[in-house]
Amino acid sequence: MKFFQPIAALLGAAMICSTALAQEAEGKPDKIASVNMQRLVSSFYKTKLTRDSFKQYEDRLKDADKKKVEEITALNEEAQALRKSGEGSSVNAEKRSQIFREASIKKQQADNLQKGRVAWARQKQAAFNDKINTELAKHRKEIIAIIQEVAKAEGYDFVFNRSGASGAGIPILSYSKDATDITGNLLERINKDAPEEKEEE
């Protein structure tokens, strides 16, 4: 889904964790690790549950929109059919005028419904995006807390986000000598409480 694409940009900072260990152990080289935060967020089991939940919500919105489109289309077709019936040579002026008025009313109803549909879609999309951002922020916060916990337990002085990007779209951390990528270990850690996937029958 498209709403999962800008995760890296939303992270903000490249440095996720730094400790006071370097100050306490002067003379020792800093112990540095890196993570791919974008991969962690997208592979987090809670993100997958959120994705499934939003997919169901999105499907309901699509069904509702489809019904609106069908109603608008039906009114436009009725208006067109009325105009066409009023163009016949057998229709007198008074009847033709009445038919055209009815066609105009149908067309106006369709236009009003279309305007309402556009406003409804914008409102739903804005609410949808807000809910997505709120849920993703919770997931990122939870993952960062685990990263900090692991970093302290394993004695890392700094943990950098390798997937973080600058405003120009350039990775903030392109290279770091002797940095250990702990993404794989963290994937296991953040997904240790994931529910077992049900086998498809």
GIZIBEL-V240563 format. One record per residue. BURIAL is b if it has 9 or more other ideal C-beta (glycine too) atoms within 8 Angstrom, else e. D_CENTER is the distance of its C-alpha to the mean C-alpha in Angstrom with 2 decimals. Layout:
BURIAL_D_CENTER / BURIAL_D_CENTER
This chain:
e_6.64 / e_5.60 / b_2.06 / e_4.64 / e_7.21 / e_7.98 / b_8.72 / b_12.39 / e_12.64 / b_11.45 / b_14.15 / e_16.88 / e_20.01 / e_21.37 / b_23.92 / b_22.61 / b_26.01 / e_29.60 / b_32.65 / e_36.21 / b_37.66 / b_38.47 / e_40.57 / e_42.36 / e_43.24 / e_44.47 / e_45.65 / e_43.17 / e_40.47 / e_36.96 / b_35.09 / b_31.74 / b_28.71 / b_25.43 / b_22.10 / b_19.05 / b_16.45 / b_13.55 / b_15.26 / b_15.97 / b_12.50 / b_11.24 / b_14.61 / b_14.91 / b_15.85 / e_14.13 / b_10.71 / b_11.93 / e_13.13 / b_9.96 / b_8.38 / e_11.64 / e_11.72 / b_8.61 / b_10.07 / e_13.27 / b_12.13 / b_10.69 / e_14.05 / e_15.96 / b_14.65 / e_15.64 / e_18.97 / e_19.61 / b_18.97 / e_21.24 / e_23.95 / b_23.78 / b_24.16 / e_27.04 / b_28.77 / b_28.55 / e_29.80 / e_32.63 / b_33.79 / b_33.82 / e_35.81 / b_38.21 / b_38.75 / b_39.44 / e_41.82 / b_43.66 / b_44.16 / e_45.43 / b_47.87 / b_49.18 / e_50.06 / e_52.79 / e_56.37 / e_57.49 / b_55.46 / e_57.51 / e_56.31 / e_55.75 / b_53.73 / b_51.74 / e_50.89 / e_49.74 / b_47.55 / b_45.92 / e_45.26 / b_43.56 / b_41.50 / b_40.53 / e_39.46 / b_37.30 / b_35.69 / e_35.09 / b_33.49 / b_31.13 / e_30.26 / e_29.66 / b_27.39 / b_25.38 / e_25.07 / e_24.02 / b_21.43 / e_19.89 / e_19.95 / b_18.52 / b_15.55 / e_14.86 / e_15.31 / b_13.05 / e_10.16 / e_10.97 / e_11.32 / b_8.11 / b_6.29 / e_9.16 / b_8.90 / b_5.53 / b_7.26 / e_10.41 / b_9.84 / b_8.71 / b_11.69 / e_13.88 / b_13.28 / b_14.03 / e_17.01 / b_18.31 / b_18.19 / b_19.91 / e_22.54 / b_23.30 / b_23.59 / b_26.02 / e_27.93 / b_28.37 / b_29.32 / b_31.99 / e_33.29 / e_33.68 / e_35.02 / b_32.52 / b_33.07 / b_29.81 / b_26.46 / b_24.48 / b_20.91 / b_21.54 / b_18.00 / b_18.04 / b_18.59 / e_20.60 / e_19.93 / e_21.55 / e_19.17 / e_22.10 / b_21.79 / b_23.45 / b_25.14 / e_26.59 / e_29.53 / e_31.07 / e_34.44 / e_34.88 / b_31.32 / e_30.45 / b_27.02 / b_26.25 / b_22.79 / e_24.37 / e_26.20 / b_23.25 / b_21.24 / e_24.16 / b_24.37 / b_20.85 / b_20.93 / e_24.52 / e_23.74 / e_21.41 / e_22.80 / e_24.71 / e_23.15 / e_25.24 / e_27.13 / e_26.70 / e_30.01
